[in-house]
Amino acid sequence: MRTQHWKILTLTAALVVFAVEPAHTVEVFNMPNGQTSLELVTVGDAGNAADTAAHSGNPAGQGALAYNYSIGKYEVTAAQYCQFLNAVAKSDPYWLYNSLMSNRTGIVRNGDVGNYTYTVASGHENFPVTNATWGSAARFCNWLQNGQPSSGVEDANTTENGAYNLNGATTDAALMAVSRNPGASYWIPTEDEWYKSAYYKGGSTNAGYWTFPTQSNTLPSNIFSATDTNNANYRLGSLYNPIYTDPTNFLTAVGAFAASPGPYGTYDQAGNAWEWNETAVHPTRRGMRGGCYVGDYTFLNANSRNDDSPTLTGCGFRVASIPEPASLAMLAGIALTALLYWWRKRA
């Protein structure tokens, strides 16, 4: 009986660990102090109605999804992307890094081919990564799918297979031919997934949609504030007489507009950096959403749809995933109850 008792306790401990331990516990999900970790929020209300508003240039019925999913609370940051580069891009045959990243994002490459290393300028760690191609975003998702290996190479075990079968794809045509694999755990959000997390009001399946991704139908202010609601990082004025949120750094740290979250708890889906979507909106172009620090207010609006070739080096991105396993603890409890029942019957 005593032996059986300890077996029960051991199995109980294992079930509890299974219930609370996340699938990935290294690197981007646990960044150093002062740096933003990759967090996901759940987008519920499965079976929600589509946005039926007449949006110029948008397909009818956006945002309706029959399933729940998770999406990045923040855009992928410069520090997170730098972790990725140091893990796989010692030679970087598929151009995960480009020199434009040093401009606003602050990521710098040092060394020679085969021994590249990457650093982020101090103070830029929590800025969103920018100047990433769609292919680079897909490779980042593959790296997450494969458990964030740190072999230093870009191959089938790190960046080339997983959520997407890229297999060395770097041209527009090759990247447009890529589609998500069944069973993917991490991916670039589809346009509908991005749209719903940004604009759907939530709380029921017929709640309607906001005009802006700050839970508002009123244009956000572009003045930086961590306490005022309905603020975002974008440009006022003309290109010839611009009024930037931050005329020094241009980008703002992810989540810095702390009182201006989206309806499901996301940040910066209005402005800061353009974000790639998985959706092919044209035979040669992938979708982009959200506007950026240099774009005007029109790009923040739900009716603003953008797209470009997947080799464009001008975007950031966030990650989508399966819903957070909040029910694992409940499942562990059910399993434990069944196990205790079985043990008592045997006793």
Secondary structure, 3 states (H helix, E strand, C coil): CHHHHHHHHHHHHHHHHHHHCCCCCCHHHCCCCCCCCCCEEEECCCCCCCECCCCCCCCCCECCCCCCEEEECCCCEHHHHHHHHHHHCCCCCCCCCCHHHHCCCCEEEECCCCCCEEEECCCCCCCECCCECHHHHHHHHHHHHCCCCCCCCCCCCCCCCCCECCCCCCCHHHHHCCCECCCCCEECCCHHHHHHHHHECCCCCCCCECCECCCECCCCECCCCCCCCCECECCEECCCCEECCCCCCCCCCCCCCCCCCCCCCCCCCCECCCEEEEEEEECCEEEEECCCCCCCHHHHCCCCCEEECCCCCCEECCCEECCCCCCHHHHHHHHHHHHHHHHHHHC
